[in-house]
């Protein structure tokens, strides 16, 4: 059996994770400006999820290489 060659995370997925983090930052700022606690909380959650996905992708790429 031949070993499989590892394929790094696609650029599109990396971009999507970064976009999610940026979207969260924008939501958080909008919530702060409007005084909406719900919007600020959503922004923090989106930013956290995006950053977590980015970190996971980096770990996957590091393990594969």
DSSP file (Angstrom, degrees, kcal/mol; ACC not computed):
  #  RESIDUE AA STRUCTURE BP1 BP2  ACC     N-H-->O    O-->H-N    N-H-->O    O-->H-N    TCO  KAPPA ALPHA  PHI   PSI    X-CA   Y-CA   Z-CA
    1    1 A X              0   0    0      0, 0.0     2,-0.3     0, 0.0     0, 0.0   0.000 360.0 360.0 360.0 131.4    0.0    0.0    0.0
    2    2 A X        -     0   0    0      1,-0.1     2,-0.1     0, 0.0     0, 0.0  -0.633 360.0-109.0 -86.6 143.2    1.4    3.4   -1.0
    3    3 A X        -     0   0    0     -2,-0.3     2,-0.3     1,-0.1    -1,-0.1  -0.421  33.6-116.5 -70.0 145.2    1.3    6.2    1.6
    4    4 A X        -     0   0    0     -2,-0.1     2,-0.4     1,-0.0    -1,-0.1  -0.615  23.4-122.7 -82.3 139.9   -1.1    9.0    0.8
    5    5 A X        -     0   0    0     -2,-0.3     2,-0.2     1,-0.1    -1,-0.0  -0.694  28.5-120.3 -82.9 129.9    0.3   12.5    0.2
    6    6 A X        -     0   0    0     -2,-0.4     2,-0.5    58,-0.2    -1,-0.1  -0.483  19.9-149.5 -73.7 136.6   -1.1   15.1    2.6
    7    7 A X        -     0   0    0     -2,-0.2     3,-0.1     3,-0.0    57,-0.0  -0.928  17.9-127.3-106.9 123.3   -2.9   18.0    1.0
    8    8 A X        -     0   0    0     -2,-0.5     3,-0.1     1,-0.1    49,-0.0  -0.202  42.5 -74.9 -66.5 162.7   -2.7   21.3    2.9
    9    9 A X        -     0   0    0     48,-0.2    -1,-0.1     1,-0.1    48,-0.0  -0.284  59.7-105.5 -56.6 136.6   -5.8   23.2    3.9
   10   10 A X     >  -     0   0    0      1,-0.1     4,-2.0    -3,-0.1     5,-0.2  -0.278  17.2-123.0 -68.0 152.4   -7.3   24.9    0.8
   11   11 A X  H  > S+     0   0    0      1,-0.2     4,-2.6     2,-0.2     5,-0.2   0.868 111.4  58.6 -61.2 -37.9   -6.9   28.7    0.4
   12   12 A X  H  > S+     0   0    0      1,-0.2     4,-2.2     2,-0.2    -1,-0.2   0.900 106.6  46.1 -61.0 -42.4  -10.7   29.0    0.2
   13   13 A X  H  > S+     0   0    0      2,-0.2     4,-2.3     1,-0.2    -1,-0.2   0.905 112.0  51.1 -68.3 -40.5  -11.2   27.5    3.6
   14   14 A X  H  X S+     0   0    0     -4,-2.0     4,-2.1     1,-0.2    -2,-0.2   0.918 111.5  48.2 -61.1 -42.2   -8.4   29.6    5.2
   15   15 A X  H  X S+     0   0    0     -4,-2.6     4,-2.7     1,-0.2    -1,-0.2   0.901 109.8  52.3 -64.4 -40.8  -10.0   32.7    3.7
   16   16 A X  H  X S+     0   0    0     -4,-2.2     4,-2.0     2,-0.2    -2,-0.2   0.890 109.4  49.4 -63.7 -39.8  -13.5   31.6    5.0
   17   17 A X  H  X S+     0   0    0     -4,-2.3     4,-1.8     2,-0.2    -1,-0.2   0.911 113.1  46.3 -66.1 -42.0  -12.1   31.2    8.5
   18   18 A X  H  X S+     0   0    0     -4,-2.1     4,-2.4     1,-0.2    -2,-0.2   0.902 110.6  53.3 -65.8 -40.7  -10.4   34.6    8.4
   19   19 A X  H  X S+     0   0    0     -4,-2.7     4,-2.7     1,-0.2    -2,-0.2   0.878 106.6  53.0 -62.7 -37.7  -13.6   36.2    7.0
   20   20 A X  H  X S+     0   0    0     -4,-2.0     4,-2.0     2,-0.2    -1,-0.2   0.906 109.7  48.2 -64.5 -40.8  -15.6   34.7    9.9
   21   21 A X  H  X S+     0   0    0     -4,-1.8     4,-1.9     2,-0.2    -2,-0.2   0.907 113.1  47.4 -65.2 -41.5  -13.2   36.2   12.4
   22   22 A X  H  X S+     0   0    0     -4,-2.4     4,-2.2     2,-0.2    -2,-0.2   0.906 109.4  53.6 -66.3 -41.6  -13.4   39.6   10.7
   23   23 A X  H  X S+     0   0    0     -4,-2.7     4,-2.5     1,-0.2    -1,-0.2   0.897 107.9  51.7 -58.8 -40.7  -17.2   39.4   10.5
   24   24 A X  H  X S+     0   0    0     -4,-2.0     4,-2.6     1,-0.2    -1,-0.2   0.897 107.8  51.2 -63.5 -40.7  -17.2   38.8   14.3
   25   25 A X  H  X S+     0   0    0     -4,-1.9     4,-2.2     2,-0.2    -1,-0.2   0.897 110.9  48.6 -63.1 -40.0  -15.0   41.8   14.9
   26   26 A X  H  X S+     0   0    0     -4,-2.2     4,-2.6     2,-0.2    -2,-0.2   0.917 111.8  48.8 -66.7 -43.2  -17.4   44.0   12.8
   27   27 A X  H  X S+     0   0    0     -4,-2.5     4,-2.7     2,-0.2    -2,-0.2   0.916 110.6  51.1 -62.2 -42.4  -20.4   42.7   14.7
   28   28 A X  H  X S+     0   0    0     -4,-2.6     4,-2.1     1,-0.2    -1,-0.2   0.928 112.1  46.4 -61.2 -45.1  -18.8   43.3   18.0
   29   29 A X  H  X S+     0   0    0     -4,-2.2     4,-2.4     2,-0.2    -1,-0.2   0.904 112.1  50.6 -64.3 -41.9  -17.9   46.9   17.1
   30   30 A X  H  X S+     0   0    0     -4,-2.6     4,-2.3     1,-0.2     6,-0.3   0.898 110.4  50.4 -63.2 -39.7  -21.4   47.5   15.7
   31   31 A X  H  X>S+     0   0    0     -4,-2.7     4,-1.4     8,-0.2     5,-1.3   0.883 110.2  49.7 -64.9 -38.1  -22.9   46.2   18.9
   32   32 A X  H  <5S+     0   0    0     -4,-2.1    -2,-0.2     2,-0.2    -1,-0.2   0.906 112.4  47.5 -66.5 -41.5  -20.7   48.5   21.0
   33   33 A X  H  <5S+     0   0    0     -4,-2.4    -2,-0.2     1,-0.2    -1,-0.2   0.869 119.7  38.0 -68.5 -36.7  -21.7   51.5   18.9
   34   34 A X  H  <5S-     0   0    0     -4,-2.3    -1,-0.2    -5,-0.2    -2,-0.2   0.597 107.9-120.1 -91.3 -11.4  -25.4   50.7   19.1
   35   35 A X  T  <5 +     0   0    0     -4,-1.4     2,-0.8     1,-0.2    -3,-0.2   0.667  60.1 150.4  81.4  16.3  -25.4   49.5   22.6
   36   36 A X     >< -     0   0    0     -5,-1.3     4,-1.9    -6,-0.3    -1,-0.2  -0.743  29.4-171.1 -87.7 111.4  -26.7   46.1   21.6
   37   37 A X  H  > S+     0   0    0     -2,-0.8     4,-2.4     1,-0.2    -1,-0.2   0.871  86.9  55.0 -67.7 -36.1  -25.4   43.5   24.1
   38   38 A X  H  > S+     0   0    0      2,-0.2     4,-2.5     1,-0.2    -1,-0.2   0.923 108.4  47.0 -63.7 -44.5  -26.8   40.7   21.9
   39   39 A X  H  > S+     0   0    0      2,-0.2     4,-2.4     1,-0.2    -8,-0.2   0.888 111.6  51.2 -66.2 -39.3  -24.9   41.9   18.8
   40   40 A X  H  X S+     0   0    0     -4,-1.9     4,-2.4     2,-0.2    -1,-0.2   0.919 111.2  48.3 -62.4 -42.6  -21.7   42.3   20.9
   41   41 A X  H  X S+     0   0    0     -4,-2.4     4,-2.3     2,-0.2    -2,-0.2   0.909 111.2  49.7 -65.6 -41.8  -22.0   38.7   22.2
   42   42 A X  H  X S+     0   0    0     -4,-2.5     4,-2.8     2,-0.2     5,-0.2   0.906 110.7  51.3 -61.7 -41.1  -22.7   37.4   18.7
   43   43 A X  H  X S+     0   0    0     -4,-2.4     4,-2.6     2,-0.2    -2,-0.2   0.917 109.7  48.4 -63.0 -44.4  -19.6   39.2   17.4
   44   44 A X  H  X S+     0   0    0     -4,-2.4     4,-2.4     1,-0.2    -1,-0.2   0.918 113.2  48.4 -62.0 -42.2  -17.4   37.8   20.2
   45   45 A X  H  X S+     0   0    0     -4,-2.3     4,-2.6     2,-0.2    -2,-0.2   0.921 112.4  47.5 -64.8 -44.7  -18.7   34.3   19.4
   46   46 A X  H  X S+     0   0    0     -4,-2.8     4,-2.5     2,-0.2    -2,-0.2   0.916 112.9  48.9 -62.7 -43.2  -18.1   34.6   15.7
   47   47 A X  H  X S+     0   0    0     -4,-2.6     4,-2.5    -5,-0.2    -1,-0.2   0.915 111.8  49.2 -63.1 -42.3  -14.6   36.0   16.2
   48   48 A X  H  X S+     0   0    0     -4,-2.4     4,-2.5    -5,-0.2    -2,-0.2   0.920 111.4  48.8 -63.1 -44.7  -13.8   33.2   18.6
   49   49 A X  H  X S+     0   0    0     -4,-2.6     4,-2.5     2,-0.2    -2,-0.2   0.920 112.2  48.8 -62.5 -43.4  -15.1   30.5   16.2
   50   50 A X  H  X S+     0   0    0     -4,-2.5     4,-2.1     1,-0.2    -2,-0.2   0.917 113.2  46.5 -62.7 -43.7  -13.1   32.0   13.3
   51   51 A X  H  X S+     0   0    0     -4,-2.5     4,-2.3     2,-0.2    -1,-0.2   0.879 111.9  51.7 -66.2 -37.4   -9.9   32.2   15.3
   52   52 A X  H  X S+     0   0    0     -4,-2.5     4,-2.4     2,-0.2    -2,-0.2   0.908 109.8  48.8 -65.9 -41.7  -10.4   28.6   16.6
   53   53 A X  H  X S+     0   0    0     -4,-2.5     4,-2.2     2,-0.2    -1,-0.2   0.885 110.4  51.7 -65.1 -38.2  -10.9   27.3   13.1
   54   54 A X  H  X S+     0   0    0     -4,-2.1     4,-2.1     2,-0.2    -2,-0.2   0.925 110.2  48.5 -62.9 -44.1   -7.8   29.1   11.9
   55   55 A X  H  X S+     0   0    0     -4,-2.3     4,-2.2     1,-0.2    -2,-0.2   0.907 110.5  51.4 -63.4 -41.4   -5.8   27.6   14.8
   56   56 A X  H  X S+     0   0    0     -4,-2.4     4,-2.5     1,-0.2    -1,-0.2   0.897 109.0  50.8 -61.9 -40.7   -7.1   24.1   13.9
   57   57 A X  H  X S+     0   0    0     -4,-2.2     4,-2.5     1,-0.2   -48,-0.2   0.890 109.2  50.9 -64.6 -39.6   -6.1   24.6   10.3
   58   58 A X  H  X S+     0   0    0     -4,-2.1     4,-2.3     2,-0.2    -1,-0.2   0.902 110.6  48.8 -65.0 -40.1   -2.6   25.6   11.3
   59   59 A X  H  X S+     0   0    0     -4,-2.2     4,-2.4     2,-0.2     5,-0.2   0.929 110.9  50.3 -64.9 -44.9   -2.3   22.5   13.5
   60   60 A X  H  X S+     0   0    0     -4,-2.5     4,-2.0     1,-0.2    -2,-0.2   0.929 112.3  47.1 -58.6 -46.0   -3.5   20.2   10.8
   61   61 A X  H  X S+     0   0    0     -4,-2.5     4,-1.1     1,-0.2    -1,-0.2   0.885 111.9  50.7 -64.2 -38.3   -1.0   21.7    8.3
   62   62 A X  H  < S+     0   0    0     -4,-2.3    -1,-0.2     1,-0.2    -2,-0.2   0.885 111.2  47.8 -67.4 -38.2    1.8   21.4   10.8
   63   63 A X  H  < S+     0   0    0     -4,-2.4    -1,-0.2     1,-0.2    -2,-0.2   0.864 109.8  53.0 -70.8 -35.7    1.0   17.8   11.5
   64   64 A X  H  <        0   0    0     -4,-2.0   -58,-0.2     1,-0.2    -1,-0.2   0.738 360.0 360.0 -72.6 -22.9    0.8   16.9    7.8
   65   65 A X     <        0   0    0     -4,-1.1    -1,-0.2    -3,-0.2    -2,-0.2   0.437 360.0 360.0-102.1 360.0    4.2   18.4    7.0
